[in-house]
């Protein structure tokens, strides 16, 4: 389990938990069990473009660190 901010572009993961103070992220679809994919990352790591279901999100590094994920193995 590690923060979403540590994934590289192209990696997919399942959300395990979101920091309780980050209710906005839950409302955007980053809920436990959701599948996410990192699409793009700015050169300094901020922002991070993520697809969560049908939604495309731009997250600050600080926000992405509040989302704990487990990486999915590529088939």
Beta strands, then each sheet from edge to edge (+ up, - down):
strand 1: 2-3
strand 2: 12-18
strand 3: 35-41
strand 4: 48-52
strand 5: 55-59
strand 6: 67-71
sheet 1: 1+ 6- 2+ 3- 4+ 5-
end
